[in-house]
């Protein structure tokens, strides 16, 4: 939309006044466009099921259109209104934008709780690692195992990866054993040794051929 002052009006004004009028009109158009932008994003959030109070809080946090799309993704996946606001506040505290709607949605669908997602966000552990966290949860370990690894990652301490932990689950390492191993600084190399040792004990010491066991 292009707005300009009327020629007959400008002709009656001094150059300074005409310039001021043009700036005023431009600002009016900008404010109008901003209001329309807020209205469209607010409508999208409202349609996702958010309360008007929540939408106002998010607007106060100056969420962008792209962030609104990610918020709708996590809200549909099960994140509460309060959780959405808390998530944005955490990111604003680090002067970051919210771009991880899809990974968080995946975590929620894998059974990770909202409280755990918020702690992962606080630890700055939502990103590429969330795929591993999702695998850990789907393998049968609880959120506590996910958080135990995330906390060590935040502190840059040695810890086991998601795939190695899933393999340990497959050989029978239960929740309490996993938490103990993680607390003691289990690495992928050590996990591999445990898995190899378990597989060695499971292998037959001989095999049967023609009805006789070969030694």
Legacy VTK file of the C-alpha trace (Angstrom):
# vtk DataFile Version 3.0
C-alpha trace
ASCII
DATASET POLYDATA
POINTS 215 float
0.000 0.000 0.000
1.461 3.394 -1.000
0.377 6.510 0.850
1.332 10.021 -0.195
0.137 13.459 0.769
-2.262 15.165 -1.615
-0.488 17.536 -4.070
-2.868 20.429 -3.351
-2.224 20.118 0.381
1.545 19.906 -0.045
1.512 22.972 -2.273
0.056 25.048 0.573
2.672 23.832 3.078
6.258 24.842 3.578
8.853 22.215 2.529
9.533 21.428 6.201
5.827 20.976 6.988
5.246 18.900 3.857
8.104 16.588 4.838
6.742 16.226 8.363
3.309 15.326 6.962
4.828 12.635 4.745
6.734 11.109 7.688
3.580 11.156 9.845
1.572 9.365 7.172
4.319 6.744 6.745
4.382 6.090 10.482
0.608 5.712 10.513
0.819 3.085 7.780
3.581 1.266 9.683
1.549 1.154 12.887
-1.492 -0.089 10.968
0.552 -2.874 9.361
2.021 -3.844 12.745
-1.455 -4.111 14.261
-2.623 -6.290 11.391
0.444 -8.525 11.883
-0.359 -8.949 15.581
-3.977 -9.704 14.753
-3.037 -12.480 12.327
-0.561 -14.124 14.722
-3.003 -13.786 17.619
-5.721 -15.410 15.542
-3.420 -18.324 14.675
-2.582 -18.873 18.358
-6.241 -18.624 19.318
-7.182 -21.248 16.730
-4.571 -23.605 18.200
-6.514 -23.532 21.470
-4.558 -20.984 23.512
-6.283 -18.704 25.990
-6.359 -14.961 25.291
-4.332 -14.281 28.459
-1.570 -16.559 27.182
-1.613 -14.885 23.791
-1.206 -11.488 25.472
1.775 -12.775 27.475
3.394 -14.099 24.298
2.719 -10.817 22.532
4.426 -8.999 25.428
7.443 -11.253 24.840
7.435 -10.057 21.212
7.116 -13.468 19.559
7.718 -13.444 15.825
5.554 -15.055 13.158
8.009 -17.943 12.768
8.027 -18.487 16.538
4.228 -18.555 16.519
4.343 -21.447 14.040
6.713 -23.391 16.308
4.594 -22.602 19.370
1.517 -23.939 17.612
3.468 -27.131 16.803
4.381 -27.792 20.446
0.947 -26.761 21.704
-0.769 -29.221 19.400
1.722 -31.893 20.556
0.582 -31.377 24.145
2.489 -28.422 25.600
0.342 -26.312 27.933
-0.247 -22.569 27.664
1.937 -21.938 30.716
4.620 -24.202 29.276
4.705 -22.192 26.037
5.168 -18.929 27.936
7.853 -20.449 30.191
9.714 -21.800 27.151
9.826 -18.401 25.456
10.963 -16.747 28.696
13.854 -19.221 28.989
14.963 -18.460 25.444
14.556 -14.706 25.862
16.831 -14.968 28.902
19.530 -16.161 26.494
18.443 -13.674 23.799
17.484 -16.580 21.537
14.615 -17.157 19.146
12.423 -20.249 19.367
13.065 -22.535 16.409
12.791 -26.031 17.914
9.079 -26.697 17.620
9.455 -29.952 15.687
12.110 -31.548 17.980
10.086 -30.660 21.063
6.958 -32.090 19.475
8.886 -35.313 18.795
10.032 -35.478 22.425
6.499 -35.012 23.696
5.196 -37.742 21.411
7.956 -40.055 22.676
6.600 -39.622 26.207
8.927 -36.921 27.542
7.043 -34.725 30.013
6.571 -30.975 29.716
8.598 -30.401 32.890
11.495 -32.381 31.421
11.337 -30.454 28.141
11.517 -27.179 30.073
14.525 -28.417 32.037
16.202 -29.499 28.802
15.554 -26.002 27.455
17.004 -24.490 30.633
20.090 -26.681 30.183
20.270 -25.595 26.518
20.048 -29.246 25.447
17.269 -28.945 22.877
18.713 -29.260 19.412
20.559 -31.992 17.520
20.793 -34.121 20.697
17.014 -34.352 21.079
16.939 -37.206 18.565
19.092 -39.246 20.953
16.912 -38.217 23.894
13.864 -39.407 21.983
15.534 -42.782 21.329
16.434 -43.164 25.015
12.834 -42.522 26.018
11.393 -44.861 23.392
13.741 -47.642 24.532
11.956 -47.702 27.873
14.150 -45.530 30.080
12.468 -42.694 31.974
12.906 -38.930 31.779
15.369 -39.199 34.670
17.849 -41.030 32.453
17.446 -38.404 29.735
18.057 -35.615 32.249
21.030 -37.383 33.845
22.818 -37.395 30.486
21.697 -33.861 29.621
23.110 -32.484 32.880
26.487 -34.094 32.233
26.496 -32.771 28.676
25.831 -29.255 29.990
28.803 -29.566 32.344
30.961 -31.000 29.526
31.525 -34.185 31.524
32.136 -37.585 29.903
28.889 -39.407 29.238
27.347 -42.129 27.107
25.467 -41.450 23.878
21.840 -42.312 23.239
22.511 -45.197 20.808
24.959 -46.863 23.225
22.473 -46.529 26.054
19.743 -48.113 23.943
22.073 -51.053 23.284
22.646 -51.402 27.022
18.888 -51.473 27.502
18.671 -54.277 24.959
21.123 -56.425 26.936
19.167 -55.952 30.151
20.629 -52.887 31.873
17.723 -51.533 33.921
16.907 -47.962 34.985
18.756 -47.922 38.301
21.827 -49.559 36.761
21.797 -47.036 33.903
21.580 -44.084 36.292
24.459 -45.470 38.345
26.615 -45.988 35.257
25.845 -42.474 33.989
26.696 -40.950 37.393
30.042 -42.767 37.292
30.832 -41.242 33.897
30.074 -44.137 31.555
31.443 -43.489 28.042
30.605 -45.071 24.706
33.876 -47.011 24.824
33.012 -48.496 28.223
29.470 -49.222 27.088
30.873 -51.027 24.047
33.054 -53.176 26.291
30.056 -54.104 28.439
27.997 -54.982 25.382
30.828 -57.080 23.902
31.325 -58.904 27.205
27.619 -59.677 27.406
27.535 -60.933 23.813
30.553 -63.161 24.519
28.750 -64.846 27.406
25.701 -65.379 25.209
27.613 -67.055 22.387
27.655 -70.882 22.387
31.033 -72.405 23.183
30.660 -74.858 20.327
28.225 -75.716 17.604
26.429 -78.864 16.579
27.148 -80.486 13.223
25.770 -83.869 12.216
24.370 -84.459 15.675
27.760 -83.968 17.396
28.980 -80.924 19.231
32.245 -79.645 17.881
34.678 -78.264 20.440
LINES 1 216
215 0 1 2 3 4 5 6 7 8 9 10 11 12 13 14 15 16 17 18 19 20 21 22 23 24 25 26 27 28 29 30 31 32 33 34 35 36 37 38 39 40 41 42 43 44 45 46 47 48 49 50 51 52 53 54 55 56 57 58 59 60 61 62 63 64 65 66 67 68 69 70 71 72 73 74 75 76 77 78 79 80 81 82 83 84 85 86 87 88 89 90 91 92 93 94 95 96 97 98 99 100 101 102 103 104 105 106 107 108 109 110 111 112 113 114 115 116 117 118 119 120 121 122 123 124 125 126 127 128 129 130 131 132 133 134 135 136 137 138 139 140 141 142 143 144 145 146 147 148 149 150 151 152 153 154 155 156 157 158 159 160 161 162 163 164 165 166 167 168 169 170 171 172 173 174 175 176 177 178 179 180 181 182 183 184 185 186 187 188 189 190 191 192 193 194 195 196 197 198 199 200 201 202 203 204 205 206 207 208 209 210 211 212 213 214
